[in-house]
C-alpha cells in the first residue's frame, strides 16, 4: 500500500500471501509525486534505491532497533 504523509492510502495492490512486497513497490510509486520514500528494511533493494535516485526522491532506510 502506498500512503501519503498523513497515512491515508493512495494506492494498493492485492497479491498472493506468499508474494513479496518489494517487487510491487516500483509499481505503486510509478507516477506518484513525492520527495522521500519511507519504508522498512523489507523494501531495501538496490533496484528500488536506484529508482529513487533517478526520479529525484530520497530513500530513507529504516534504523536498527535499539537494544
Backbone as CSV, one residue per row, in Angstrom:
resi,resn,N_x,N_y,N_z,CA_x,CA_y,CA_z,C_x,C_y,C_z
1,UNK,0.843,-1.170,0.000,0.000,0.000,0.000,0.893,1.240,0.000
2,UNK,0.519,2.206,-0.778,1.192,3.496,-0.814,0.306,4.473,-0.060
3,UNK,0.897,5.206,0.885,0.136,6.158,1.693,0.798,7.529,1.628
4,UNK,0.010,8.562,1.916,0.572,9.912,1.942,1.193,10.184,3.310
5,UNK,1.659,11.410,3.527,2.345,11.770,4.768,1.458,11.645,6.001
6,UNK,0.153,11.651,5.812,-0.772,11.520,6.939,-1.254,10.083,7.127
7,UNK,-0.705,9.161,6.345,-1.083,7.760,6.464,-2.327,7.371,5.698
8,UNK,-2.834,8.288,4.877,-4.028,7.980,4.078,-3.635,7.160,2.856
9,UNK,-4.335,6.057,2.596,-3.998,5.211,1.447,-4.171,5.957,0.122
10,UNK,-3.200,5.791,-0.768,-3.269,6.366,-2.108,-3.475,5.279,-3.157
11,UNK,-2.727,4.191,-3.040,-2.813,3.070,-3.979,-2.508,1.783,-3.224
12,UNK,-3.062,0.673,-3.717,-2.696,-0.624,-3.155,-2.813,-1.691,-4.223
13,UNK,-2.100,-2.780,-4.015,-2.123,-3.925,-4.919,-2.345,-5.163,-4.070
14,UNK,-3.309,-5.981,-4.446,-3.561,-7.238,-3.744,-2.735,-8.322,-4.425
15,UNK,-1.931,-9.038,-3.638,-1.097,-10.116,-4.166,-1.350,-11.386,-3.364
16,UNK,-0.806,-12.485,-3.843,-0.897,-13.747,-3.109,-0.153,-13.622,-1.781
17,UNK,-0.576,-14.387,-0.797,0.018,-14.299,0.540,1.507,-14.575,0.580
18,UNK,2.001,-15.443,-0.285,3.419,-15.781,-0.270,4.257,-14.835,-1.130
19,UNK,3.637,-13.904,-1.815,4.371,-12.964,-2.674,5.049,-11.893,-1.827
20,UNK,6.243,-11.508,-2.237,6.949,-10.448,-1.530,6.366,-9.077,-1.858
21,UNK,6.546,-8.140,-0.943,6.033,-6.785,-1.145,6.958,-5.928,-2.005
22,UNK,8.256,-6.123,-1.883,9.218,-5.257,-2.556,9.018,-5.172,-4.072
23,UNK,8.722,-6.284,-4.776,8.526,-6.162,-6.227,7.362,-5.243,-6.611
24,UNK,6.421,-5.034,-5.726,5.279,-4.173,-6.026,5.567,-2.701,-5.749
25,UNK,6.638,-2.409,-5.034,6.924,-1.030,-4.642,7.083,-0.111,-5.847
26,UNK,7.842,-0.539,-6.845,8.055,0.308,-8.024,6.744,0.577,-8.748
27,UNK,5.881,-0.429,-8.825,4.578,-0.258,-9.478,3.743,0.773,-8.717
28,UNK,3.755,0.694,-7.396,2.989,1.643,-6.587,3.536,3.062,-6.704
29,UNK,4.841,3.194,-6.811,5.464,4.519,-6.842,5.418,5.186,-8.210
30,UNK,5.249,4.421,-9.274,5.238,4.995,-10.625,4.204,6.109,-10.756
31,UNK,4.661,7.273,-11.192,3.767,8.395,-11.442,3.309,9.143,-10.208
32,UNK,3.833,8.784,-9.051,3.421,9.454,-7.821,4.426,10.547,-7.466
33,UNK,3.949,11.757,-7.186,4.865,12.816,-6.775,5.344,12.561,-5.350
34,UNK,6.481,13.084,-5.016,6.978,12.946,-3.649,8.452,13.273,-3.576
35,UNK,8.900,13.590,-2.379,10.295,13.945,-2.180,11.063,12.876,-1.438
36,UNK,10.376,11.991,-0.739,11.054,10.957,0.040,10.219,9.690,0.058
37,UNK,10.915,8.577,0.173,10.259,7.281,0.322,10.658,6.741,1.682
38,UNK,9.693,6.524,2.542,9.947,5.960,3.866,9.448,4.527,3.857
39,UNK,10.335,3.585,4.082,9.960,2.177,4.018,10.816,1.376,4.993
40,UNK,10.293,0.223,5.421,11.090,-0.612,6.316,12.119,-1.409,5.519
41,UNK,12.947,-2.184,6.227,14.062,-2.844,5.558,13.640,-3.931,4.578
42,UNK,12.400,-4.355,4.590,11.924,-5.325,3.598,11.971,-4.733,2.188
43,UNK,11.967,-3.415,2.086,11.994,-2.740,0.790,13.396,-2.270,0.417
44,UNK,14.399,-2.659,1.180,15.770,-2.225,0.943,16.393,-3.072,-0.161
45,UNK,16.265,-2.603,-1.387,16.860,-3.313,-2.524,17.589,-2.306,-3.403
46,UNK,18.634,-2.765,-4.057,19.393,-1.893,-4.945,18.542,-1.327,-6.066
47,UNK,17.642,-2.151,-6.593,16.782,-1.696,-7.690,15.871,-0.561,-7.237
48,UNK,15.310,-0.682,-6.061,14.411,0.361,-5.561,15.188,1.626,-5.214
49,UNK,16.364,1.473,-4.597,17.186,2.651,-4.291,17.613,3.349,-5.569
50,UNK,17.982,2.602,-6.605,18.382,3.199,-7.877,17.246,3.962,-8.521
51,UNK,16.043,3.440,-8.419,14.868,4.104,-8.974,14.625,5.420,-8.247
52,UNK,14.769,5.420,-6.934,14.548,6.638,-6.163,15.523,7.730,-6.575
53,UNK,16.759,7.361,-6.817,17.755,8.355,-7.215,17.428,8.946,-8.582
54,UNK,16.881,8.155,-9.469,16.580,8.624,-10.816,15.432,9.617,-10.845
55,UNK,14.415,9.433,-9.985,13.261,10.325,-10.059,13.377,11.534,-9.137
56,UNK,14.502,11.681,-8.441,14.724,12.860,-7.621,14.272,12.732,-6.182
57,UNK,13.569,11.668,-5.824,13.166,11.495,-4.433,14.329,10.902,-3.646
58,UNK,14.230,10.961,-2.344,15.290,10.447,-1.487,14.777,9.230,-0.733
59,UNK,15.592,8.212,-0.649,15.200,6.991,0.053,15.711,7.065,1.488
60,UNK,14.858,6.785,2.432,15.233,6.737,3.841,15.269,5.281,4.265
61,UNK,16.334,4.880,4.880,16.461,3.496,5.319,15.996,3.375,6.764
62,UNK,15.426,2.237,7.085,14.970,2.024,8.452,16.175,1.967,9.384
63,UNK,15.954,2.375,10.604,17.015,2.348,11.600,16.996,1.011,12.317
64,UNK,18.158,0.582,12.763,18.227,-0.639,13.553,17.554,-0.380,14.897
65,UNK,16.792,-1.356,15.406,16.145,-1.163,16.705,17.179,-1.004,17.811
66,UNK,16.848,-0.212,18.774,17.751,-0.021,19.916,17.651,-1.220,20.850
67,UNK,18.784,-1.589,21.483,18.746,-2.743,22.413,17.937,-2.449,23.658
